[in-house]
Amino acid sequence: MQSSGITTYGDSLYTSTYVPDVSHDMRSLWDALKDLGIPEWKREDLRDDARRSRTLDPDIASMKSLTLNAKMRKQWDRNYDLLVERAMRSTELERMKKMFFETNPDVEEY
């Protein structure tokens, strides 16, 4: 990715082409990944996060035909899918939140 001019560090990527005397437009990492696809290094990071959970959802825990190891793998896959879905929606939700507070200046977040 670095050879293509995209940095792998941080939550934003330079995604516009260079135009003299014009600042680069930035978009969030997840906005870019929607278009580019999730790179392997980010998939591994999300899979590691998904494996941190040591609890089972009740529907998975009640599956009597599966071993505990199979149940944990099923839960980790579910956690991974949920992490990806939330990440893809995160910028959209932040925009909605920002618009809400801009249109309602009398409301405080905390």
Contact map, one row per residue, 1 for C-alpha under 8 A:
11111111000000000000000000000000000000000000000000000000000000000000000000000000000000000000000000000000000000
11111111000000000000000000000000000000000000000000000000000000000000000000000000000000000000000000000000000000
11111100000000000000000000000000000000000000000000000000000000000000000000000000000000000000000000000000000000
11111100000000000000000000000000000000000000000000000000000000000000000000000000000000000000000000000000000000
11111110000001000000000000000000000000000000000000000000000000000000000000000000000000000000000000000000000000
11111111000011100000000000000000000000000000000000000000000000000000000000000000000000000000000000000000000000
11001111110011000000000000000000000000000000000000000000000000000000000000000000000000000000000000000000000000
11000111110010000000000000000000000000000000000000000000000000000000000000000000000000000000000000000000000000
00000011111000000000000000000000000000000000000000000000000000000000000000000000000000000000000000000000000000
00000011111110000000000000001000000000000000000000000000000000000000000000000000000000000000000000000000000000
00000000111110000000000000011000000000000000000000000000000000000000000000000000000000000000000000000000000000
00000000011111000000000001111000000000000000000000000000000000000000000000000000000000000000000000000000000000
00000111011111100000000001111001000000000000000000000000000000000000000000000000000000000000000000000000000000
00001110000111110000000111100000000000000000000000000000000000000000000000000000000000000000000000000000000000
00000100000011111000000111100001000000000000000000000000000000000000000000000000000000000000000000000000000000
00000000000001111100000111000000000000000000000000000000000000000000000000000000000000000000000000000000000000
00000000000000111110000100000000000000000000000000000000000000000000000000000000000000000000000000000000000000
00000000000000011111010100000000000000000000000000000000000000000000000000000000000000000000000000000000000000
00000000000000001111111000000000000000000000000000000000000000000000000000000000000000000000000000000000000000
00000000000000000111110000000000000000000000000000000000000000000000000000000000000000000000000000000000000000
00000000000000000011111000000000000000000000000000000000000000000000000000000000000000000000000000000000000000
00000000000000000111111100000000000000000000000000000000000000000000000000000000000000000000000000000000000000
00000000000000000010111110000000000000000000000000000000000000000000000000000000000000000000000000000000000000
00000000000001111100011111000000000000000000000000000000000000000000000000000000000000000000000000000000000000
00000000000001110000001111100000000000000000000000000000000000000000000000000000000000000000000000000000000000
00000000000111110000000111110000000000000000000000000000000000000000000000000000000000000000000000000000000000
00000000000111100000000011111011000000000000000000000000000000000000000000000000000000000000000000000000000000
00000000001110000000000001111111000000000000000000000000000000000000000000000000000000000010000000000000000000
00000000011110000000000000111111100000000000000000000000000000000000000000000000000000000000000000000000000000
00000000000000000000000000011111110000000000000000000000000000000000000000000000000000110110000000000000000000
00000000000000000000000000111111111000000000000000000000000000000000000000000000000000010010000000000000000000
00000000000010100000000000111111111110000000000000000000000000000000000000000000000000000000000000000000000000
00000000000000000000000000001111111111100000000000000000000000000000000000000000000000000000000000000000000000
00000000000000000000000000000111111111000000000000000000000000000000000000000000000000010000000000000000000000
00000000000000000000000000000011111110000000000000000000000000000000000000000000000000000000000000000000000000
00000000000000000000000000000001111111000000000000000000000000000000000000000000000000000000000000000000000000
00000000000000000000000000000001111111100000000000000000000000000000000000000000000000000000000000000000000000
00000000000000000000000000000000110111110110000000000000000000000000000000000000000000000000000000000000000000
00000000000000000000000000000000100011111110000000000000000000000000000000000000000000000000000000000000000000
00000000000000000000000000000000000001111111000000000000000000000000000000000000000000000000000000000000000000
00000000000000000000000000000000000000111111100000000000000000000000000000000000000000000000000000000000000000
00000000000000000000000000000000000001111111110000000000000000000000000000000000000000000000000000000000000000
00000000000000000000000000000000000001111111111000000000000000000000000000000000000000000000000000000000000000
00000000000000000000000000000000000000011111111100000000000000000000000000000000000000000000000000000000000000
00000000000000000000000000000000000000001111111110000000000000000000000000000000000000000000000000000000000000
00000000000000000000000000000000000000000111111111000000000000000000000000000001001100000000000000000000000000
00000000000000000000000000000000000000000011111111100000000000000000000000010001000000000000000000000000000000
00000000000000000000000000000000000000000001111111110000000000000000000000000000000000000000000000000000000000
00000000000000000000000000000000000000000000111111111000000000000000000000000001000000000000000000000000000000
00000000000000000000000000000000000000000000011111111000000000000000000000011011001000000000000000000000000000
00000000000000000000000000000000000000000000001111111100000000000000000000010010000000000000000000000000000000
00000000000000000000000000000000000000000000000111111100000000000000000000000000000000000000000000000000000000
00000000000000000000000000000000000000000000000011111110000000000000000000010000000000000000000000000000000000
00000000000000000000000000000000000000000000000000111111000000000000000100000000000000000000000000000000000000
00000000000000000000000000000000000000000000000000001111100000000000000000000000000000000000000000000000000000
00000000000000000000000000000000000000000000000000000111110110000000001100100000000000000000000000000000000000
00000000000000000000000000000000000000000000000000000011111110000000000000100000000000000000000000000000000000
00000000000000000000000000000000000000000000000000000001111111000000000000000000000000000000000000000000000000
00000000000000000000000000000000000000000000000000000000111111100000000000000000000000000000000000000000000000
00000000000000000000000000000000000000000000000000000001111111100000001001100000000000000000000000000000000000
00000000000000000000000000000000000000000000000000000001111111110000001000000000000000000000000000000000000000
00000000000000000000000000000000000000000000000000000000011111110000000000000000000000000000000000000000000000
00000000000000000000000000000000000000000000000000000000001111111100001000000000000000000000000000000000000000
00000000000000000000000000000000000000000000000000000000000011111110000000000000000000000000000000000000000000
00000000000000000000000000000000000000000000000000000000000000111110000000000000000000000000000000000000000000
00000000000000000000000000000000000000000000000000000000000000111111111000000000000000000000000000000000000000
00000000000000000000000000000000000000000000000000000000000000011111111000000000000000000000000000000000000000
00000000000000000000000000000000000000000000000000000000000000000111111100000000000000000000000000000000000000
00000000000000000000000000000000000000000000000000000000000000000111111110000000000000000000000000000000000000
00000000000000000000000000000000000000000000000000000000000000000111111111000000000000000000000000000000000000
00000000000000000000000000000000000000000000000000000001000110100111111111100000000000000000000000000000000000
00000000000000000000000000000000000000000000000000000101000000000001111111110000000000000000000000000000000000
00000000000000000000000000000000000000000000000000000000000000000000111111111000000000000000000000000000000000
00000000000000000000000000000000000000000000000000000000000100000000011111111100000000000000000000000000000000
00000000000000000000000000000000000000000000000000000001100100000000001111111110000000000000000000000000000000
00000000000000000000000000000000000000000000001001101000000000000000000111111111000000000000000000000000000000
00000000000000000000000000000000000000000000000001000000000000000000000011111111100000000000000000000000000000
00000000000000000000000000000000000000000000000000000000000000000000000001111111110000000000000000000000000000
00000000000000000000000000000000000000000000000001100000000000000000000000111111111000000000000000000000000000
00000000000000000000000000000000000000000000011011000000000000000000000000011111111100000000000000000000000000
00000000000000000000000000000000000000000000000000000000000000000000000000001111111110000000000000000000000000
00000000000000000000000000000000000000000000000000000000000000000000000000000111111111000000000000000000000000
00000000000000000000000000000000000000000000010001000000000000000000000000000011111111100000000000000000000000
00000000000000000000000000000000000000000000010000000000000000000000000000000001111111110000000000000000000000
00000000000000000000000000000000000000000000000000000000000000000000000000000000111111111000000000000000000000
00000000000000000000000000000000000000000000000000000000000000000000000000000000011111111100000000000000000000
00000000000000000000000000000100000000000000000000000000000000000000000000000000001111111110000000000000000000
00000000000000000000000000000110010000000000000000000000000000000000000000000000000111111110000000000000000000
00000000000000000000000000000000000000000000000000000000000000000000000000000000000011111111100000000000000000
00000000000000000000000000000100000000000000000000000000000000000000000000000000000001111111110000000000000000
00000000000000000000000000010110000000000000000000000000000000000000000000000000000000111111111000000000000000
00000000000000000000000000000000000000000000000000000000000000000000000000000000000000001111111100000000000000
00000000000000000000000000000000000000000000000000000000000000000000000000000000000000001111111110000000000000
00000000000000000000000000000000000000000000000000000000000000000000000000000000000000000111111111000000000000
00000000000000000000000000000000000000000000000000000000000000000000000000000000000000000011111111100000000000
00000000000000000000000000000000000000000000000000000000000000000000000000000000000000000001111111110000000000
00000000000000000000000000000000000000000000000000000000000000000000000000000000000000000000111111111000000000
00000000000000000000000000000000000000000000000000000000000000000000000000000000000000000000011111111100000000
00000000000000000000000000000000000000000000000000000000000000000000000000000000000000000000001111111110000000
00000000000000000000000000000000000000000000000000000000000000000000000000000000000000000000000111111111000000
00000000000000000000000000000000000000000000000000000000000000000000000000000000000000000000000011111111101110
00000000000000000000000000000000000000000000000000000000000000000000000000000000000000000000000001111111100000
00000000000000000000000000000000000000000000000000000000000000000000000000000000000000000000000000111111100000
00000000000000000000000000000000000000000000000000000000000000000000000000000000000000000000000000011111111000
00000000000000000000000000000000000000000000000000000000000000000000000000000000000000000000000000001111111100
00000000000000000000000000000000000000000000000000000000000000000000000000000000000000000000000000000001111100
00000000000000000000000000000000000000000000000000000000000000000000000000000000000000000000000000001001111110
00000000000000000000000000000000000000000000000000000000000000000000000000000000000000000000000000001000111111
00000000000000000000000000000000000000000000000000000000000000000000000000000000000000000000000000001000001111
00000000000000000000000000000000000000000000000000000000000000000000000000000000000000000000000000000000000111
